[in-house]
Amino acid sequence: MDQTEQQKVTRAITPEDWKDIEQRMQGFFDRVKLVCDGYELTLALKRIGQFKNAIAVYVNGKIEGRWFVEDCEERRRFLCPRTKSFYSRKDMADFKKISKRIFKEMQAKNKYVYYDPYWTSFRALKSHLIKNNKVIELVCNE
């Protein structure tokens, strides 16, 4: 059998596996492969800022730009949803000076959601995967 055609052996993930994965995600040179409802995920620790690291999620070996623009299965299942405000905190403080009803309306309309392939919290990544996928399996290297 050719090295590129290695057969993937998977098994159901256990709570101990989650702890092991969390430990492995603390080093830059270790990758974890999971299979979630037929999608192959690769988790790897990446540097995203001068003093900031995050767990990158590759779906079937890649991160596609269309996932950020289109509402698709990969985006909902695996990317990190982040909420951002249109206005700065200073602007929102100025809006508090107007009536409370108008301020609440402004607050509700003030936010938008974007998606990021990087997770800064392993706990958040784990809960998102469990919530959005029925079957999560660990790929075993044999």
C-alpha distance (Angstrom), angle and dihedral (degrees) to the residues before:
residue distance angle dihedral
M1 . . .
D2 3.80 . .
Q3 3.82 118.2 .
T4 3.81 91.2 -121.6
E5 3.78 91.0 55.0
Q6 3.80 98.1 53.3
Q7 3.75 112.7 151.9
K8 3.79 113.4 -117.8
V9 3.79 115.9 -129.0
T10 3.79 113.7 -159.4
R11 3.77 134.0 -175.9
A12 3.77 136.1 -175.9
I13 3.78 113.1 -82.4
T14 3.83 118.5 -113.8
P15 3.82 131.3 -160.5
E16 3.82 88.5 -104.0
D17 3.81 88.8 54.2
W18 3.81 90.1 54.8
K19 3.83 89.7 53.4
D20 3.80 90.5 48.0
I21 3.82 91.5 48.9
E22 3.80 90.6 50.4
Q23 3.82 89.8 52.7
R24 3.80 91.9 47.5
M25 3.81 90.8 51.0
Q26 3.81 90.2 64.6
G27 3.81 92.4 73.6
F28 3.80 127.4 68.9
F29 3.79 96.6 -140.2
D30 3.80 100.4 54.8
R31 3.79 125.9 85.9
V32 3.78 129.0 -169.5
K33 3.79 123.1 -152.3
L34 3.78 121.5 -154.8
V35 3.79 133.2 175.0
C36 3.81 112.5 -141.9
D37 3.81 115.2 -175.8
G38 3.80 91.2 -33.8
Y39 3.82 97.1 -43.2
E40 3.79 116.9 113.6
L41 3.81 111.9 -135.6
T42 3.77 125.7 -165.0
L43 3.79 116.0 -163.6
A44 3.80 118.5 -161.3
L45 3.79 134.5 165.4
K46 3.82 110.9 -117.8
R47 3.76 135.4 179.7
I48 3.81 110.4 -115.2
G49 3.79 100.1 169.9
Q50 3.76 141.3 9.6
F51 3.80 93.2 -81.8
K52 3.80 100.6 8.8
N53 3.80 131.5 93.0
A54 3.79 130.4 -175.4
I55 3.78 140.2 179.3
A56 3.80 110.9 -102.8
V57 3.80 117.6 -149.6
Y58 3.81 117.4 -149.2
V59 3.81 115.2 -168.9
N60 3.81 112.2 -151.2
G61 3.81 88.0 -14.3
K62 3.81 98.6 -53.4
I63 3.78 148.9 69.5
E64 3.81 111.5 -136.0
G65 3.79 124.5 -155.3
R66 3.80 93.5 -139.2
W67 3.82 89.9 67.2
F68 3.81 88.9 69.6
V69 3.80 93.2 52.5
E70 3.82 105.7 32.9
D71 3.78 126.9 57.3
C72 3.80 100.3 -119.3
E73 3.78 140.8 153.5
E74 3.81 94.8 -101.8
R75 3.80 92.4 52.8
R76 3.79 94.6 50.1
R77 3.79 95.3 44.0
F78 3.80 104.2 40.6
L79 3.82 115.3 12.9
C80 3.79 123.1 88.6
P81 3.83 113.2 -110.5
R82 3.80 112.7 -140.9
T83 3.80 127.7 -173.3
K84 3.78 121.3 -144.0
S85 3.79 133.0 -178.0
F86 3.80 123.8 -125.7
Y87 3.79 90.3 -144.8
S88 3.79 131.1 54.5
R89 3.79 121.7 -115.9
K90 3.79 89.2 -105.3
D91 3.81 90.8 55.7
M92 3.80 90.9 48.3
A93 3.81 89.8 51.1
D94 3.80 88.6 54.1
F95 3.81 89.9 51.0
K96 3.82 89.6 56.4
K97 3.79 88.0 69.3
I98 3.81 90.0 68.6
S99 3.80 123.7 68.8
K100 3.80 119.7 -53.3
R101 3.80 92.9 -122.5
I102 3.80 93.2 55.3
F103 3.82 90.5 43.9
K104 3.83 91.4 54.6
E105 3.81 90.5 48.8
M106 3.81 90.4 49.8
Q107 3.80 90.7 49.2
A108 3.80 92.5 51.3
K109 3.82 93.7 49.0
N110 3.80 93.1 39.5
K111 3.83 99.9 80.1
Y112 3.77 137.3 78.1
V113 3.80 133.1 -178.4
Y114 3.79 126.1 -131.3
Y115 3.79 130.1 176.5
D116 3.78 129.0 -124.1
P117 3.84 128.7 -168.2
Y118 3.81 89.5 -144.7
W119 3.79 125.9 83.7
T120 3.80 117.7 -161.9
S121 3.81 92.2 -170.8
F122 3.80 123.4 55.4
R123 3.80 90.5 -161.1
A124 3.82 91.4 56.3
L125 3.83 91.1 47.4
K126 3.80 92.0 50.1
S127 3.81 94.5 48.9
H128 3.83 91.4 46.1
L129 3.82 91.4 51.6
I130 3.81 92.6 47.3
K131 3.81 92.1 46.9
N132 3.82 96.2 47.8
N133 3.83 102.8 37.2
K134 3.79 130.7 58.4
V135 3.82 99.9 -158.9
I136 3.80 122.1 34.3
E137 3.79 117.4 179.3
L138 3.78 132.8 179.2
V139 3.80 117.9 -129.1
C140 3.81 108.2 -129.2
N141 3.79 119.4 -150.2
E142 3.80 110.0 -138.1
